[in-house]
Amino acid sequence: MGWDADVDGPLRRPYAVGMKPALNLCLYCVAGTMLTLLSTFVGERSASAVYPDIMGCESGCAVVATSWPLTFVRDYLGMSVVHTADIMEVWFAADRFDWPPFLINAVFWSLALLAAHAGLRRLQAAQR
């Protein structure tokens, strides 16, 4: 534990050393995850998928996919509305969710937020 001087007077309050950076990291991760989920509303693209249980797609077929920069929500031809990919349909198992591209997107958006925040702090420091 460390001690932090109170702004109003000589009273001191304990704080956990290193807690603020850890909290900031958690906030960047949560915000990056939210931006990753919001990226599914950017637009739909075409992707290749292999569904062995669907006739005609055993060796691969083109499906609609969404999210940016990597697609992690893919249309599942057997269950969902044809030619749509939606993060909400993933919850009902109508579309397919790919974990590796999702995690890469979440790291990408978290790092983008961190870089934007650092750049903003530098601009503010330069203006002082």
C-alpha positions in Angstrom: 0.0 0.0 0.0 1.1 3.5 -0.7 -0.1 6.8 0.6 -1.7 9.6 -1.4 -1.9 13.2 -0.1 -5.5 14.5 0.1 -6.2 17.5 -1.9 -8.2 19.2 0.9 -5.7 19.0 3.7 -3.1 17.0 5.5 -5.3 13.8 5.7 -3.9 10.9 3.8 -5.6 8.0 2.3 -4.2 4.6 1.3 -4.2 3.5 -2.3 -2.9 0.4 -4.0 0.3 1.0 -5.8 -0.1 0.3 -9.5 -3.9 0.1 -9.3 -4.5 3.0 -11.8 -2.5 1.4 -14.7 -4.3 -1.9 -14.1 -7.7 -0.1 -14.1 -6.8 1.8 -17.3 -5.7 -1.5 -18.9 -9.1 -3.1 -18.0 -10.9 0.0 -19.4 -9.0 -0.2 -22.7 -9.8 -3.9 -22.9 -13.5 -3.4 -22.3 -13.7 -0.5 -24.7 -11.8 -2.5 -27.3 -14.2 -5.4 -26.9 -17.2 -3.1 -27.3 -15.7 -1.6 -30.4 -15.0 -5.1 -31.8 -18.7 -6.0 -31.3 -19.8 -2.7 -32.8 -17.6 -3.4 -35.8 -20.1 -6.1 -36.8 -22.5 -3.4 -37.9 -20.0 -1.8 -40.3 -21.1 -3.9 -43.3 -21.3 -7.3 -44.7 -18.6 -8.9 -46.9 -18.0 -12.2 -48.5 -16.0 -15.0 -46.9 -15.2 -18.6 -47.5 -16.5 -21.2 -45.1 -16.5 -25.0 -44.9 -19.6 -26.6 -43.4 -19.4 -30.4 -43.7 -23.0 -30.8 -42.5 -24.5 -28.7 -45.3 -24.8 -30.2 -48.8 -22.9 -28.1 -51.4 -20.6 -26.5 -48.7 -18.6 -29.6 -47.7 -15.5 -28.4 -49.6 -16.1 -24.7 -49.1 -18.6 -22.0 -50.2 -19.0 -18.3 -50.2 -21.0 -16.9 -47.3 -21.8 -13.5 -45.9 -19.5 -12.4 -43.0 -19.2 -9.2 -40.9 -16.9 -7.2 -38.6 -13.8 -5.2 -39.3 -10.9 -5.5 -39.8 -11.1 -9.3 -39.6 -14.4 -11.1 -40.0 -15.5 -13.2 -37.0 -19.2 -13.6 -37.6 -20.2 -15.8 -40.6 -23.6 -16.7 -42.0 -24.5 -20.3 -41.3 -26.5 -21.5 -44.2 -28.5 -24.2 -42.4 -30.0 -22.0 -39.7 -30.0 -18.3 -40.2 -31.7 -16.0 -42.6 -29.9 -16.5 -45.9 -27.3 -13.9 -46.9 -27.2 -12.2 -43.6 -24.6 -12.2 -40.8 -25.5 -10.6 -37.5 -23.9 -10.7 -34.0 -27.4 -11.1 -32.5 -28.0 -14.3 -34.5 -24.8 -15.7 -33.0 -26.6 -15.8 -29.6 -29.3 -18.0 -31.1 -26.7 -20.2 -32.8 -28.0 -19.2 -36.2 -24.6 -17.7 -37.3 -21.1 -18.8 -36.6 -18.6 -17.0 -34.3 -14.9 -17.4 -34.8 -12.8 -16.8 -31.7 -9.3 -16.2 -33.1 -10.3 -13.2 -35.4 -12.5 -11.9 -32.6 -9.5 -11.8 -30.2 -7.2 -10.3 -32.8 -9.9 -7.6 -33.4 -10.3 -6.9 -29.7 -6.5 -6.5 -29.3 -6.4 -4.2 -32.4 -9.2 -1.9 -31.1 -7.7 -1.8 -27.6 -4.3 -0.8 -28.9 -5.9 1.7 -31.2 -7.7 3.3 -28.2 -4.4 3.3 -26.2 -2.6 5.0 -29.1 -5.3 7.6 -29.5 -5.3 8.3 -25.8 -1.5 8.6 -25.7 -1.6 10.9 -28.8 -4.2 13.1 -27.2 -2.2 13.3 -24.0 0.9 14.4 -26.0 -1.2 17.1 -27.8 -2.5 18.4 -24.5 1.0 18.4 -23.0 2.4 20.3 -26.0 -0.4 23.0 -25.7 0.5 23.7 -22.1 
